[in-house]
Amino acid sequence: MVYSLLTCSGFSTLTGYIAGGSCIKARLGLVILFFLIAIIRKWGGEEMGVDFSFLFAIIGGLLPYFIVVTLFGSFKIGLLIGIVGALVGGYGAGVFLGGSDDGGYE
């Protein structure tokens, strides 16, 4: 079965649209994941001086989250895989490509 975050198809129809339903939780997982990446960028990338690529963290975090939630419908596992993907994408690309968050200002 395929789950859709846009139309909530595939999620349980009884609790899909009300607060606390599985579709709302899956959508909220996107917001939580984005803010977690932003906090990791601020603390790890800027404050500690570690190279961190925000773009690759977003790609490495949100894309696996979409895939897991679409295929399996589990936002908890998707959030865990998204956090791991964001850390690997952000710090991994930061090591190889350098930090891309300074905007060229020095």
Long-range contacts (C-beta under 8 A, 24 or more apart in sequence): 1-73, 2-70, 2-71, 3-69, 3-70, 3-71, 3-72, 3-73, 4-70, 5-30, 5-66, 5-69, 5-70, 10-73, 11-73, 22-73, 22-75, 25-75, 26-69, 26-73, 26-75, 26-78, 29-65, 29-69, 29-75, 29-78, 29-79, 29-82, 30-62, 30-65, 32-79, 33-61, 33-62, 33-65, 33-79, 33-82, 33-83, 33-86, 34-58, 34-62, 36-61, 36-83, 36-86, 37-61, 37-86, 37-90, 40-86, 40-87, 40-90, 41-90, 41-101, 44-90, 44-91, 45-90, 45-94, 45-99, 45-101, 46-101, 50-91, 50-94, 50-99, 51-91, 51-94, 51-95, 51-98, 51-99, 52-90, 52-91, 52-94, 52-99, 52-101, 53-89, 53-90, 53-93, 53-94, 53-97, 53-99, 53-100, 53-101, 54-90, 54-100, 54-101, 55-93, 55-100, 56-89, 56-90, 56-92, 56-93, 56-94, 56-97, 57-86, 57-87, 57-89, 57-90, 57-93, 58-86, 58-89, 59-89, 60-85, 60-86, 60-88, 60-89, 60-90, 60-92, 60-93, 61-85, 61-86, 61-89, 61-90
